[in-house]
Amino acid sequence: MSKKNTPDPDEVALIEWCIEVEGFLVKAGATLREAQDYIEENAEWFTDQFYEGLTPEEAAKEALN
């Protein structure tokens, strides 16, 4: 059987982490669309933060500074 349809666990964890970051950005005053666009535009930076071990809340705070 092929594993092509099996999602990469790291990718799934990153997506879930970004969804949490999105929530913190919205709590800080961004619209959902603004938060999603910001994360998408800065995907590489957020990916780095994820792998450096920042919590979603810490990453959102860093993004807002």
mmJSON file of the N, C-alpha and C atoms, coordinates in Angstrom:
{"data_MODEL":{"atom_site":{
"group_PDB":["ATOM","ATOM","ATOM","ATOM","ATOM","ATOM","ATOM","ATOM","ATOM","ATOM","ATOM","ATOM","ATOM","ATOM","ATOM","ATOM","ATOM","ATOM","ATOM","ATOM","ATOM","ATOM","ATOM","ATOM","ATOM","ATOM","ATOM","ATOM","ATOM","ATOM","ATOM","ATOM","ATOM","ATOM","ATOM","ATOM","ATOM","ATOM","ATOM","ATOM","ATOM","ATOM","ATOM","ATOM","ATOM","ATOM","ATOM","ATOM","ATOM","ATOM","ATOM","ATOM","ATOM","ATOM","ATOM","ATOM","ATOM","ATOM","ATOM","ATOM","ATOM","ATOM","ATOM","ATOM","ATOM","ATOM","ATOM","ATOM","ATOM","ATOM","ATOM","ATOM","ATOM","ATOM","ATOM","ATOM","ATOM","ATOM","ATOM","ATOM","ATOM","ATOM","ATOM","ATOM","ATOM","ATOM","ATOM","ATOM","ATOM","ATOM","ATOM","ATOM","ATOM","ATOM","ATOM","ATOM","ATOM","ATOM","ATOM","ATOM","ATOM","ATOM","ATOM","ATOM","ATOM","ATOM","ATOM","ATOM","ATOM","ATOM","ATOM","ATOM","ATOM","ATOM","ATOM","ATOM","ATOM","ATOM","ATOM","ATOM","ATOM","ATOM","ATOM","ATOM","ATOM","ATOM","ATOM","ATOM","ATOM","ATOM","ATOM","ATOM","ATOM","ATOM","ATOM","ATOM","ATOM","ATOM","ATOM","ATOM","ATOM","ATOM","ATOM","ATOM","ATOM","ATOM","ATOM","ATOM","ATOM","ATOM","ATOM","ATOM","ATOM","ATOM","ATOM","ATOM","ATOM","ATOM","ATOM","ATOM","ATOM","ATOM","ATOM","ATOM","ATOM","ATOM","ATOM","ATOM","ATOM","ATOM","ATOM","ATOM","ATOM","ATOM","ATOM","ATOM","ATOM","ATOM","ATOM","ATOM","ATOM","ATOM","ATOM","ATOM","ATOM","ATOM","ATOM","ATOM","ATOM","ATOM","ATOM","ATOM","ATOM","ATOM","ATOM"],
"id":[1,2,3,4,5,6,7,8,9,10,11,12,13,14,15,16,17,18,19,20,21,22,23,24,25,26,27,28,29,30,31,32,33,34,35,36,37,38,39,40,41,42,43,44,45,46,47,48,49,50,51,52,53,54,55,56,57,58,59,60,61,62,63,64,65,66,67,68,69,70,71,72,73,74,75,76,77,78,79,80,81,82,83,84,85,86,87,88,89,90,91,92,93,94,95,96,97,98,99,100,101,102,103,104,105,106,107,108,109,110,111,112,113,114,115,116,117,118,119,120,121,122,123,124,125,126,127,128,129,130,131,132,133,134,135,136,137,138,139,140,141,142,143,144,145,146,147,148,149,150,151,152,153,154,155,156,157,158,159,160,161,162,163,164,165,166,167,168,169,170,171,172,173,174,175,176,177,178,179,180,181,182,183,184,185,186,187,188,189,190,191,192,193,194,195],
"type_symbol":["N","C","C","N","C","C","N","C","C","N","C","C","N","C","C","N","C","C","N","C","C","N","C","C","N","C","C","N","C","C","N","C","C","N","C","C","N","C","C","N","C","C","N","C","C","N","C","C","N","C","C","N","C","C","N","C","C","N","C","C","N","C","C","N","C","C","N","C","C","N","C","C","N","C","C","N","C","C","N","C","C","N","C","C","N","C","C","N","C","C","N","C","C","N","C","C","N","C","C","N","C","C","N","C","C","N","C","C","N","C","C","N","C","C","N","C","C","N","C","C","N","C","C","N","C","C","N","C","C","N","C","C","N","C","C","N","C","C","N","C","C","N","C","C","N","C","C","N","C","C","N","C","C","N","C","C","N","C","C","N","C","C","N","C","C","N","C","C","N","C","C","N","C","C","N","C","C","N","C","C","N","C","C","N","C","C","N","C","C","N","C","C","N","C","C"],
"label_atom_id":["N","CA","C","N","CA","C","N","CA","C","N","CA","C","N","CA","C","N","CA","C","N","CA","C","N","CA","C","N","CA","C","N","CA","C","N","CA","C","N","CA","C","N","CA","C","N","CA","C","N","CA","C","N","CA","C","N","CA","C","N","CA","C","N","CA","C","N","CA","C","N","CA","C","N","CA","C","N","CA","C","N","CA","C","N","CA","C","N","CA","C","N","CA","C","N","CA","C","N","CA","C","N","CA","C","N","CA","C","N","CA","C","N","CA","C","N","CA","C","N","CA","C","N","CA","C","N","CA","C","N","CA","C","N","CA","C","N","CA","C","N","CA","C","N","CA","C","N","CA","C","N","CA","C","N","CA","C","N","CA","C","N","CA","C","N","CA","C","N","CA","C","N","CA","C","N","CA","C","N","CA","C","N","CA","C","N","CA","C","N","CA","C","N","CA","C","N","CA","C","N","CA","C","N","CA","C","N","CA","C","N","CA","C","N","CA","C","N","CA","C","N","CA","C","N","CA","C"],
"label_alt_id":[null,null,null,null,null,null,null,null,null,null,null,null,null,null,null,null,null,null,null,null,null,null,null,null,null,null,null,null,null,null,null,null,null,null,null,null,null,null,null,null,null,null,null,null,null,null,null,null,null,null,null,null,null,null,null,null,null,null,null,null,null,null,null,null,null,null,null,null,null,null,null,null,null,null,null,null,null,null,null,null,null,null,null,null,null,null,null,null,null,null,null,null,null,null,null,null,null,null,null,null,null,null,null,null,null,null,null,null,null,null,null,null,null,null,null,null,null,null,null,null,null,null,null,null,null,null,null,null,null,null,null,null,null,null,null,null,null,null,null,null,null,null,null,null,null,null,null,null,null,null,null,null,null,null,null,null,null,null,null,null,null,null,null,null,null,null,null,null,null,null,null,null,null,null,null,null,null,null,null,null,null,null,null,null,null,null,null,null,null,null,null,null,null,null,null],
"label_comp_id":["MET","MET","MET","SER","SER","SER","LYS","LYS","LYS","LYS","LYS","LYS","ASN","ASN","ASN","THR","THR","THR","PRO","PRO","PRO","ASP","ASP","ASP","PRO","PRO","PRO","ASP","ASP","ASP","GLU","GLU","GLU","VAL","VAL","VAL","ALA","ALA","ALA","LEU","LEU","LEU","ILE","ILE","ILE","GLU","GLU","GLU","TRP","TRP","TRP","CYS","CYS","CYS","ILE","ILE","ILE","GLU","GLU","GLU","VAL","VAL","VAL","GLU","GLU","GLU","GLY","GLY","GLY","PHE","PHE","PHE","LEU","LEU","LEU","VAL","VAL","VAL","LYS","LYS","LYS","ALA","ALA","ALA","GLY","GLY","GLY","ALA","ALA","ALA","THR","THR","THR","LEU","LEU","LEU","ARG","ARG","ARG","GLU","GLU","GLU","ALA","ALA","ALA","GLN","GLN","GLN","ASP","ASP","ASP","TYR","TYR","TYR","ILE","ILE","ILE","GLU","GLU","GLU","GLU","GLU","GLU","ASN","ASN","ASN","ALA","ALA","ALA","GLU","GLU","GLU","TRP","TRP","TRP","PHE","PHE","PHE","THR","THR","THR","ASP","ASP","ASP","GLN","GLN","GLN","PHE","PHE","PHE","TYR","TYR","TYR","GLU","GLU","GLU","GLY","GLY","GLY","LEU","LEU","LEU","THR","THR","THR","PRO","PRO","PRO","GLU","GLU","GLU","GLU","GLU","GLU","ALA","ALA","ALA","ALA","ALA","ALA","LYS","LYS","LYS","GLU","GLU","GLU","ALA","ALA","ALA","LEU","LEU","LEU","ASN","ASN","ASN"],
"label_asym_id":["A","A","A","A","A","A","A","A","A","A","A","A","A","A","A","A","A","A","A","A","A","A","A","A","A","A","A","A","A","A","A","A","A","A","A","A","A","A","A","A","A","A","A","A","A","A","A","A","A","A","A","A","A","A","A","A","A","A","A","A","A","A","A","A","A","A","A","A","A","A","A","A","A","A","A","A","A","A","A","A","A","A","A","A","A","A","A","A","A","A","A","A","A","A","A","A","A","A","A","A","A","A","A","A","A","A","A","A","A","A","A","A","A","A","A","A","A","A","A","A","A","A","A","A","A","A","A","A","A","A","A","A","A","A","A","A","A","A","A","A","A","A","A","A","A","A","A","A","A","A","A","A","A","A","A","A","A","A","A","A","A","A","A","A","A","A","A","A","A","A","A","A","A","A","A","A","A","A","A","A","A","A","A","A","A","A","A","A","A","A","A","A","A","A","A"],
"label_entity_id":["1","1","1","1","1","1","1","1","1","1","1","1","1","1","1","1","1","1","1","1","1","1","1","1","1","1","1","1","1","1","1","1","1","1","1","1","1","1","1","1","1","1","1","1","1","1","1","1","1","1","1","1","1","1","1","1","1","1","1","1","1","1","1","1","1","1","1","1","1","1","1","1","1","1","1","1","1","1","1","1","1","1","1","1","1","1","1","1","1","1","1","1","1","1","1","1","1","1","1","1","1","1","1","1","1","1","1","1","1","1","1","1","1","1","1","1","1","1","1","1","1","1","1","1","1","1","1","1","1","1","1","1","1","1","1","1","1","1","1","1","1","1","1","1","1","1","1","1","1","1","1","1","1","1","1","1","1","1","1","1","1","1","1","1","1","1","1","1","1","1","1","1","1","1","1","1","1","1","1","1","1","1","1","1","1","1","1","1","1","1","1","1","1","1","1"],
"label_seq_id":[1,1,1,2,2,2,3,3,3,4,4,4,5,5,5,6,6,6,7,7,7,8,8,8,9,9,9,10,10,10,11,11,11,12,12,12,13,13,13,14,14,14,15,15,15,16,16,16,17,17,17,18,18,18,19,19,19,20,20,20,21,21,21,22,22,22,23,23,23,24,24,24,25,25,25,26,26,26,27,27,27,28,28,28,29,29,29,30,30,30,31,31,31,32,32,32,33,33,33,34,34,34,35,35,35,36,36,36,37,37,37,38,38,38,39,39,39,40,40,40,41,41,41,42,42,42,43,43,43,44,44,44,45,45,45,46,46,46,47,47,47,48,48,48,49,49,49,50,50,50,51,51,51,52,52,52,53,53,53,54,54,54,55,55,55,56,56,56,57,57,57,58,58,58,59,59,59,60,60,60,61,61,61,62,62,62,63,63,63,64,64,64,65,65,65],
"pdbx_PDB_ins_code":[null,null,null,null,null,null,null,null,null,null,null,null,null,null,null,null,null,null,null,null,null,null,null,null,null,null,null,null,null,null,null,null,null,null,null,null,null,null,null,null,null,null,null,null,null,null,null,null,null,null,null,null,null,null,null,null,null,null,null,null,null,null,null,null,null,null,null,null,null,null,null,null,null,null,null,null,null,null,null,null,null,null,null,null,null,null,null,null,null,null,null,null,null,null,null,null,null,null,null,null,null,null,null,null,null,null,null,null,null,null,null,null,null,null,null,null,null,null,null,null,null,null,null,null,null,null,null,null,null,null,null,null,null,null,null,null,null,null,null,null,null,null,null,null,null,null,null,null,null,null,null,null,null,null,null,null,null,null,null,null,null,null,null,null,null,null,null,null,null,null,null,null,null,null,null,null,null,null,null,null,null,null,null,null,null,null,null,null,null,null,null,null,null,null,null],
"Cartn_x":[0.829,0.0,0.872,0.435,1.143,0.831,1.829,1.638,1.467,1.232,1.088,-0.079,-1.116,-2.278,-2.168,-1.09,-0.878,-0.202,-0.865,-0.251,0.997,1.951,3.183,2.841,3.195,2.851,3.406,4.61,5.164,4.34,3.9,3.097,1.752,1.15,-0.127,0.048,1.125,1.396,1.625,2.336,2.581,1.273,0.422,-0.863,-1.709,-1.768,-2.544,-1.967,-0.64,0.035,-0.319,-0.304,-0.648,-2.095,-2.972,-4.372,-4.465,-3.656,-3.639,-3.06,-1.989,-1.411,-2.47,-3.18,-4.243,-5.229,-5.612,-6.54,-5.987,-4.693,-4.083,-4.007,-3.764,-3.748,-5.134,-6.15,-7.524,-7.862,-7.451,-7.682,-7.011,-5.909,-5.166,-5.778,-6.813,-7.513,-7.544,-6.832,-6.868,-8.178,-8.606,-9.731,-9.198,-10.075,-9.655,-8.915,-9.436,-8.798,-7.409,-7.284,-5.983,-4.971,-5.409,-4.523,-4.085,-5.019,-4.695,-3.738,-4.007,-3.139,-1.738,-1.665,-0.375,0.446,-0.188,0.517,0.973,0.106,0.466,1.635,1.605,2.662,3.996,3.943,5.143,5.327,4.925,4.933,6.312,7.344,8.696,9.094,8.805,9.122,8.36,7.062,6.263,6.75,7.15,7.684,8.944,9.797,11.004,10.638,9.652,9.237,8.696,7.961,7.413,8.55,9.532,10.633,11.603,11.591,12.396,11.714,10.462,9.767,8.918,8.659,7.794,6.372,5.691,4.279,3.519,2.3,1.524,1.373,1.174,1.022,2.317,3.457,4.745,4.989,4.651,4.849,3.948,2.713,1.805,2.341,2.844,3.409,4.604,5.478,6.63,6.184,5.158,4.658,4.082,3.532,2.9,3.912,5.12,6.154,6.873],
"Cartn_y":[-1.194,0.0,1.255,2.23,3.492,4.376,5.11,6.04,7.472,7.647,8.983,9.743,9.069,9.729,9.917,9.443,9.594,10.936,11.809,13.115,12.984,13.839,13.891,14.397,13.661,14.076,15.459,15.791,17.119,18.209,17.935,18.916,19.122,18.051,18.145,18.945,18.667,19.386,20.873,21.199,22.593,23.3,22.662,23.261,23.505,22.533,22.688,23.819,23.919,24.972,26.337,26.44,27.706,28.11,27.147,27.442,28.048,27.539,28.111,29.532,29.742,31.082,32.031,31.583,32.371,32.858,31.973,32.338,33.442,33.385,34.432,35.757,35.705,36.932,37.567,36.74,37.242,37.855,37.193,37.745,39.103,39.302,40.563,41.656,41.321,42.341,42.159,41.178,40.938,40.238,40.441,39.646,38.259,37.307,35.952,35.968,36.697,36.775,37.407,38.489,39.143,38.178,37.452,36.498,35.408,34.869,33.819,34.336,35.513,36.097,36.352,36.858,37.159,35.884,34.84,33.57,33.025,33.101,32.602,33.395,34.716,35.566,35.355,34.917,34.733,33.276,32.383,30.948,30.445,30.919,30.449,30.857,32.097,32.576,31.772,31.549,30.771,29.326,28.764,27.399,27.342,28.342,28.4,28.471,29.284,29.428,28.112,27.403,26.097,25.133,25.052,24.109,24.561,25.853,26.339,26.088,25.636,25.251,26.319,27.418,28.428,27.896,28.336,27.997,28.885,28.523,29.393,30.812,30.904,32.219,33.032,32.391,33.072,33.552,32.719,33.093,34.265,34.261,35.366,36.657,36.588,37.78,38.294,37.391,37.79,38.446,37.904,38.442,39.844,40.093,41.393,42.471,42.057,43.037,43.608],
"Cartn_z":[0.0,0.0,0.0,-0.699,-0.795,0.397,0.846,1.947,1.445,0.164,-0.396,0.214,0.635,1.202,2.714,3.306,4.734,4.993,5.772,6.029,6.893,6.647,7.429,8.834,9.878,11.242,11.619,11.139,11.426,10.749,9.54,8.814,9.503,9.951,10.662,11.952,12.69,13.936,13.667,12.594,12.242,11.899,11.143,10.772,12.017,12.9,14.136,14.987,15.038,15.787,15.197,13.87,13.207,13.478,13.562,13.882,15.279,16.2,17.547,17.525,16.76,16.631,16.081,15.084,14.472,15.53,16.443,17.509,18.39,18.707,19.528,18.776,17.467,16.68,16.631,16.531,16.526,17.891,18.966,20.307,20.473,19.761,19.844,18.975,18.202,17.43,15.93,15.404,13.959,13.588,12.367,11.885,11.545,11.422,11.065,9.728,8.759,7.439,7.534,8.329,8.499,9.125,10.136,10.809,9.84,9.078,8.117,7.049,6.535,5.508,6.059,7.278,7.883,8.065,8.559,8.742,7.391,6.4,5.072,4.477,4.619,4.067,4.784,6.03,6.839,7.238,6.36,6.66,7.058,6.385,6.7,8.125,8.476,9.826,10.877,10.65,11.603,11.69,10.564,10.577,11.437,11.291,12.125,13.611,13.944,15.342,15.887,15.07,15.453,15.791,14.897,15.11,16.206,16.536,17.644,18.991,18.942,20.158,20.815,20.117,20.696,20.797,21.832,21.934,20.95,20.602,19.715,20.28,21.591,22.212,22.11,22.349,22.234,20.801,19.833,18.43,18.052,18.533,18.245,18.858,20.081,20.724,19.948,19.506,18.708,17.399,16.796,15.527,15.707,16.878,17.122,17.533,17.838,18.245,17.07],
"occupancy":[1.0,1.0,1.0,1.0,1.0,1.0,1.0,1.0,1.0,1.0,1.0,1.0,1.0,1.0,1.0,1.0,1.0,1.0,1.0,1.0,1.0,1.0,1.0,1.0,1.0,1.0,1.0,1.0,1.0,1.0,1.0,1.0,1.0,1.0,1.0,1.0,1.0,1.0,1.0,1.0,1.0,1.0,1.0,1.0,1.0,1.0,1.0,1.0,1.0,1.0,1.0,1.0,1.0,1.0,1.0,1.0,1.0,1.0,1.0,1.0,1.0,1.0,1.0,1.0,1.0,1.0,1.0,1.0,1.0,1.0,1.0,1.0,1.0,1.0,1.0,1.0,1.0,1.0,1.0,1.0,1.0,1.0,1.0,1.0,1.0,1.0,1.0,1.0,1.0,1.0,1.0,1.0,1.0,1.0,1.0,1.0,1.0,1.0,1.0,1.0,1.0,1.0,1.0,1.0,1.0,1.0,1.0,1.0,1.0,1.0,1.0,1.0,1.0,1.0,1.0,1.0,1.0,1.0,1.0,1.0,1.0,1.0,1.0,1.0,1.0,1.0,1.0,1.0,1.0,1.0,1.0,1.0,1.0,1.0,1.0,1.0,1.0,1.0,1.0,1.0,1.0,1.0,1.0,1.0,1.0,1.0,1.0,1.0,1.0,1.0,1.0,1.0,1.0,1.0,1.0,1.0,1.0,1.0,1.0,1.0,1.0,1.0,1.0,1.0,1.0,1.0,1.0,1.0,1.0,1.0,1.0,1.0,1.0,1.0,1.0,1.0,1.0,1.0,1.0,1.0,1.0,1.0,1.0,1.0,1.0,1.0,1.0,1.0,1.0,1.0,1.0,1.0,1.0,1.0,1.0],
"B_iso_or_equiv":[0.0,0.0,0.0,0.0,0.0,0.0,0.0,0.0,0.0,0.0,0.0,0.0,0.0,0.0,0.0,0.0,0.0,0.0,0.0,0.0,0.0,0.0,0.0,0.0,0.0,0.0,0.0,0.0,0.0,0.0,0.0,0.0,0.0,0.0,0.0,0.0,0.0,0.0,0.0,0.0,0.0,0.0,0.0,0.0,0.0,0.0,0.0,0.0,0.0,0.0,0.0,0.0,0.0,0.0,0.0,0.0,0.0,0.0,0.0,0.0,0.0,0.0,0.0,0.0,0.0,0.0,0.0,0.0,0.0,0.0,0.0,0.0,0.0,0.0,0.0,0.0,0.0,0.0,0.0,0.0,0.0,0.0,0.0,0.0,0.0,0.0,0.0,0.0,0.0,0.0,0.0,0.0,0.0,0.0,0.0,0.0,0.0,0.0,0.0,0.0,0.0,0.0,0.0,0.0,0.0,0.0,0.0,0.0,0.0,0.0,0.0,0.0,0.0,0.0,0.0,0.0,0.0,0.0,0.0,0.0,0.0,0.0,0.0,0.0,0.0,0.0,0.0,0.0,0.0,0.0,0.0,0.0,0.0,0.0,0.0,0.0,0.0,0.0,0.0,0.0,0.0,0.0,0.0,0.0,0.0,0.0,0.0,0.0,0.0,0.0,0.0,0.0,0.0,0.0,0.0,0.0,0.0,0.0,0.0,0.0,0.0,0.0,0.0,0.0,0.0,0.0,0.0,0.0,0.0,0.0,0.0,0.0,0.0,0.0,0.0,0.0,0.0,0.0,0.0,0.0,0.0,0.0,0.0,0.0,0.0,0.0,0.0,0.0,0.0,0.0,0.0,0.0,0.0,0.0,0.0],
"pdbx_formal_charge":[null,null,null,null,null,null,null,null,null,null,null,null,null,null,null,null,null,null,null,null,null,null,null,null,null,null,null,null,null,null,null,null,null,null,null,null,null,null,null,null,null,null,null,null,null,null,null,null,null,null,null,null,null,null,null,null,null,null,null,null,null,null,null,null,null,null,null,null,null,null,null,null,null,null,null,null,null,null,null,null,null,null,null,null,null,null,null,null,null,null,null,null,null,null,null,null,null,null,null,null,null,null,null,null,null,null,null,null,null,null,null,null,null,null,null,null,null,null,null,null,null,null,null,null,null,null,null,null,null,null,null,null,null,null,null,null,null,null,null,null,null,null,null,null,null,null,null,null,null,null,null,null,null,null,null,null,null,null,null,null,null,null,null,null,null,null,null,null,null,null,null,null,null,null,null,null,null,null,null,null,null,null,null,null,null,null,null,null,null,null,null,null,null,null,null],
"auth_seq_id":[1,1,1,2,2,2,3,3,3,4,4,4,5,5,5,6,6,6,7,7,7,8,8,8,9,9,9,10,10,10,11,11,11,12,12,12,13,13,13,14,14,14,15,15,15,16,16,16,17,17,17,18,18,18,19,19,19,20,20,20,21,21,21,22,22,22,23,23,23,24,24,24,25,25,25,26,26,26,27,27,27,28,28,28,29,29,29,30,30,30,31,31,31,32,32,32,33,33,33,34,34,34,35,35,35,36,36,36,37,37,37,38,38,38,39,39,39,40,40,40,41,41,41,42,42,42,43,43,43,44,44,44,45,45,45,46,46,46,47,47,47,48,48,48,49,49,49,50,50,50,51,51,51,52,52,52,53,53,53,54,54,54,55,55,55,56,56,56,57,57,57,58,58,58,59,59,59,60,60,60,61,61,61,62,62,62,63,63,63,64,64,64,65,65,65],
"auth_comp_id":["MET","MET","MET","SER","SER","SER","LYS","LYS","LYS","LYS","LYS","LYS","ASN","ASN","ASN","THR","THR","THR","PRO","PRO","PRO","ASP","ASP","ASP","PRO","PRO","PRO","ASP","ASP","ASP","GLU","GLU","GLU","VAL","VAL","VAL","ALA","ALA","ALA","LEU","LEU","LEU","ILE","ILE","ILE","GLU","GLU","GLU","TRP","TRP","TRP","CYS","CYS","CYS","ILE","ILE","ILE","GLU","GLU","GLU","VAL","VAL","VAL","GLU","GLU","GLU","GLY","GLY","GLY","PHE","PHE","PHE","LEU","LEU","LEU","VAL","VAL","VAL","LYS","LYS","LYS","ALA","ALA","ALA","GLY","GLY","GLY","ALA","ALA","ALA","THR","THR","THR","LEU","LEU","LEU","ARG","ARG","ARG","GLU","GLU","GLU","ALA","ALA","ALA","GLN","GLN","GLN","ASP","ASP","ASP","TYR","TYR","TYR","ILE","ILE","ILE","GLU","GLU","GLU","GLU","GLU","GLU","ASN","ASN","ASN","ALA","ALA","ALA","GLU","GLU","GLU","TRP","TRP","TRP","PHE","PHE","PHE","THR","THR","THR","ASP","ASP","ASP","GLN","GLN","GLN","PHE","PHE","PHE","TYR","TYR","TYR","GLU","GLU","GLU","GLY","GLY","GLY","LEU","LEU","LEU","THR","THR","THR","PRO","PRO","PRO","GLU","GLU","GLU","GLU","GLU","GLU","ALA","ALA","ALA","ALA","ALA","ALA","LYS","LYS","LYS","GLU","GLU","GLU","ALA","ALA","ALA","LEU","LEU","LEU","ASN","ASN","ASN"],
"auth_asym_id":["A","A","A","A","A","A","A","A","A","A","A","A","A","A","A","A","A","A","A","A","A","A","A","A","A","A","A","A","A","A","A","A","A","A","A","A","A","A","A","A","A","A","A","A","A","A","A","A","A","A","A","A","A","A","A","A","A","A","A","A","A","A","A","A","A","A","A","A","A","A","A","A","A","A","A","A","A","A","A","A","A","A","A","A","A","A","A","A","A","A","A","A","A","A","A","A","A","A","A","A","A","A","A","A","A","A","A","A","A","A","A","A","A","A","A","A","A","A","A","A","A","A","A","A","A","A","A","A","A","A","A","A","A","A","A","A","A","A","A","A","A","A","A","A","A","A","A","A","A","A","A","A","A","A","A","A","A","A","A","A","A","A","A","A","A","A","A","A","A","A","A","A","A","A","A","A","A","A","A","A","A","A","A","A","A","A","A","A","A","A","A","A","A","A","A"],
"auth_atom_id":["N","CA","C","N","CA","C","N","CA","C","N","CA","C","N","CA","C","N","CA","C","N","CA","C","N","CA","C","N","CA","C","N","CA","C","N","CA","C","N","CA","C","N","CA","C","N","CA","C","N","CA","C","N","CA","C","N","CA","C","N","CA","C","N","CA","C","N","CA","C","N","CA","C","N","CA","C","N","CA","C","N","CA","C","N","CA","C","N","CA","C","N","CA","C","N","CA","C","N","CA","C","N","CA","C","N","CA","C","N","CA","C","N","CA","C","N","CA","C","N","CA","C","N","CA","C","N","CA","C","N","CA","C","N","CA","C","N","CA","C","N","CA","C","N","CA","C","N","CA","C","N","CA","C","N","CA","C","N","CA","C","N","CA","C","N","CA","C","N","CA","C","N","CA","C","N","CA","C","N","CA","C","N","CA","C","N","CA","C","N","CA","C","N","CA","C","N","CA","C","N","CA","C","N","CA","C","N","CA","C","N","CA","C","N","CA","C","N","CA","C","N","CA","C","N","CA","C"],
"pdbx_PDB_model_num":[1,1,1,1,1,1,1,1,1,1,1,1,1,1,1,1,1,1,1,1,1,1,1,1,1,1,1,1,1,1,1,1,1,1,1,1,1,1,1,1,1,1,1,1,1,1,1,1,1,1,1,1,1,1,1,1,1,1,1,1,1,1,1,1,1,1,1,1,1,1,1,1,1,1,1,1,1,1,1,1,1,1,1,1,1,1,1,1,1,1,1,1,1,1,1,1,1,1,1,1,1,1,1,1,1,1,1,1,1,1,1,1,1,1,1,1,1,1,1,1,1,1,1,1,1,1,1,1,1,1,1,1,1,1,1,1,1,1,1,1,1,1,1,1,1,1,1,1,1,1,1,1,1,1,1,1,1,1,1,1,1,1,1,1,1,1,1,1,1,1,1,1,1,1,1,1,1,1,1,1,1,1,1,1,1,1,1,1,1,1,1,1,1,1,1]
}}}
